[in-house]
Amino acid sequence: MNREYHRWHSPRLERDMELLVFGHAGERVLVFPTRAGRFYDFEDWGLVDAARGRIGAGEVQLYCLDSVDAESFYCPWRSPPDRVRRHEAYEAYILDEVLPLTRLLNPHPVVTAHGCSMGAYHAVNLTARHPGVVGRVVALSGRYDLTAPIGPFRDLLDGHYDLGVYYHTPAHFLPALEDEERLGSLRRAGVTLAVGEADPFLGSNRHLSDTLRVKGVTHDLHVWPGRAHKAAAWRPMVARYL
C-alpha cells in the first residue's frame, strides 16, 4: 500500500502542517482527526488497516490531516471570535492548500470528508458549507453544535454567539439554508452518519438527520450498540461505511 508523508509551511496558518497519504487512486478522502488529534492517529489506531481492502483496490485514497483544534475551539486563552477565526484559517488551509495537493496526486473527481468525534464535526461542517466541493461525507460519533453543553462536554464558545459561530454550526445554519444551488449539491452528496446508542451525541446526530430529511437530503443514520465512541468501535464502522 502506498504511504506518503507531506509537510509544508502553510501561509494560511502561518506554521508547518503535516499529513499522511495512503493509497494510489480512488475517492480522495480527507480524514480529520479527533479532538486536538494528530495526522498519524488514524494509522496508529488501526483505522487505516480497517480500510485496507478498499485502499489496496484503488477505491479510496486517504489524506490523514493534522488539526489545529488546540489553537481554535479548544484554546481557552483565545477569545471566542479568535477561536472561530483560527478555525476559518484551518478551513482555508484545507480548501486552498490540501485540496490542490490531492488534485495533483489523484485526478479522481470525488472528494469525501471523513472523521470521528470532533473529526466528524469538521467533516460535516466542511461538507455543509461547501457541498459543491465535497461529494460524500462519512461522520462517526460526531457533535454538530459546539455551543450546546452535553453532559461533561462544555460549550466551546463560552456563551459567545455571532455570525461566525452561526455559520460554523451545522445544527444552526442548515435548518435555515434556502439556497437551492447549495441544497442541490448537498442532495447529490452521499451522507452517512453513525453513532452509538449510548453516545452523548446521539441527540445531535438525530437532530442533524431530521434537518437533512426536512431539506430533502437523502442520508443514512446508523445507531450502533453501546457508546461506540472509541477506536475499537470505529474500526468496524470504517470498514463498513468508508
N, C-alpha and C positions, 0 to 999 in steps of 0.2 A: 504494500500500500504506500502510495506517495505521501511523504510528510515533508513539509517545508516550514521554515522559521523565517519570519519577516520582522524587521524593526526599522523605523524611521522617525525623524523628528517631525511631529505634527505641527504645522503652522496654526491650525485651528485651536489646538490645546496647549501649544507652546511648551511641549515636552515630548520626550520619546514615547512611542507606543509600540507594543509588540503584538504579534498574533501568530497562530499556527494554522497551516492549511493541511487538510487530509483529503486525499483523493485526486483524481486526474480529470474528471468530467462529471456531467450531470448538473442538476439544480445547484445553484450557488447558495449555500446555506450559511447565513450569518448566525453564529452561535453566541448569544450573550451569556456571560457568566452570572452566577448567583450573586447575592448582595456583597458588594465590595470584593468580588471574586477575581480570579486571575485567568489569563488566557490558556493556561495549562490544566485547569481543573477538569475540564470535560474529558481530557485524556486520562488524567490521574484517577478519576472516579469510575473508569471503565465504561463511560458513555460513548466514546469513540468506538470501542470494541462492540458495543451494542448495535451500532450501525454499520459494522464492518462489511456485512454482506452487500448492502446497497452501495457503500463506498467502493468496494472492490469491483462491483459490476458497472461502475461508471454512472450510477443513477443519481448520486448526490456527491457534492464536494463541500466539505465543511471549512468554514473560516472562523476559527475559535478566537474571539475577541477579548481584549482586556477591558476593564471597567474603570470609570472614574467616580463610582458611587461615593467613595470616601472623600471626594472633593466636591460632591454635589449634594444629593439628598441625604447622605449620611455624614455630613460635615457640620457638626453643631456650632462651630465657631463662625461659619459664614451666615450672613443674613439670609432669610428665605428667598428673597428675589435673586441674590447672588447664587444660591444653590440652583435655582432654575436656569440662570444664565450659564452656569458651568455645564449643566446638562444639555443646554442648547448647543454649546460648543462641541460637546460629545456627539450630538446628532449630526452636526456639520462635518465632523471628522468621519463619521460613518458614510454620509452621503457623498462628500467631496473627495475623500481620500481612500477609504476602504473599497467602496463600490467600483471606482475606476481600476483599482488593482484587480478585483475579481474579474472585470471585463477583459483586462489584459491577459489574465491567465486562462480564462474559460469563456467561450462565446455563448454558452447556454443562455436562452432568453429569460429563464425563470429565476427570480431571487426569492428565497424562503427565509423568513425570520423565525428563529427558534430560541427558546430559553426556558430555564427552570427557576421558580420562585421569583426573585427580583429580575432575573433574566427574562422571564415570561412577560413582566410588565414592559420591559424595553422592547421586546418583540412585538407585542400588541400595540404599544404606543406608536412605534415606527410604522407599522402597517396601517393603523387607523389614520395617521397623519399623512402618509404618503402611499396610498393604496395603488397608485399607478406605477410605483417603483417596486413594491413587494407583491409578489403573486401568490404567496402561500405563507401561512403562519401556523406554527405548532407551539403552543404555550402550555407548560406544565406547572401546576401549583402556583398560579400567578395571583397577584394582588393588583387590582386595576383602579384603585382610588387611594393614593398615598396620603390624602388628607383625612381619611377616616380611621380613627383608632379601632383596632380589632384585637381584643384580648390583650396580650402583652406587647402588641405591635403599636407603636405610638404614631401620632400624626407627624409625618416627616417634614411638614412645613410650619409647625408650631402655631397653628391657627391663622397663619397669613393666607390671604387669598387675593389674587388679581388675575388678569387675563393670561399671564404666563402660566400660572398654576392651572387655570381652566383648560388651556389648550394642550397641556401635557397630562391631563387626567381623562383617560378614555371613558370612564364611567360618567363624566360630566359632559364632555363635548359631543360624544357620539349620539346621545338622545336628541340633541338639537341640530344635528347635521342634516341639512336640506339640499346641499349642492349635489345635483343629480349626476354630474360627471364623476365626482369623488365617490358617491354612493354606487354608481355603476361599476367603477373599478373595484370597490370593496365587494360587491356582489359577485364579481368574477373571480375573486380570490378564494383560495381554499383555506378555511379557518377550522382549526382543531384545538379544542381546549380539553385538558384533563386535570383532575384534582381529586384528592382523597375525600371520602365521605365524612371524615372527622377533621379535615383540614380547616383551620380558622378562616381560610379564604374561600371556602365553598360558596358562601353567600355572594362574594364578589364575582365569582365565576358564573353563578346563576343569574345575577343582575346583568352581567355582560351578555350572556346568552339570550336573555329576554330582550335586551336592547337590539341585538343583532336580528332577532326574529321579527321585531316590530319594523325594522328597517329593511326587511326583505333579504337579509344576508344569510344564505344557506351556510350552515356550520354544524359541527359535531361537538357535543359536550359529553365527555366520558367521566363518570364518577367511579373511582376505584375504592376498594375496601380499605378501611383504616385511615390513618392520617396521610400516608403515602407522600410524605414531604422530605425525602432523603434520596441519596443516590441509589440505594438498593431498590427503591420503588421506581425511580426514573429510568433505570436501565431497561426494564421490560416495556415501559411507555415509549422510550426512544425506538426500541426495536419494532414496536407495533405501528407507531404513528409517523416517525420521521422518514 
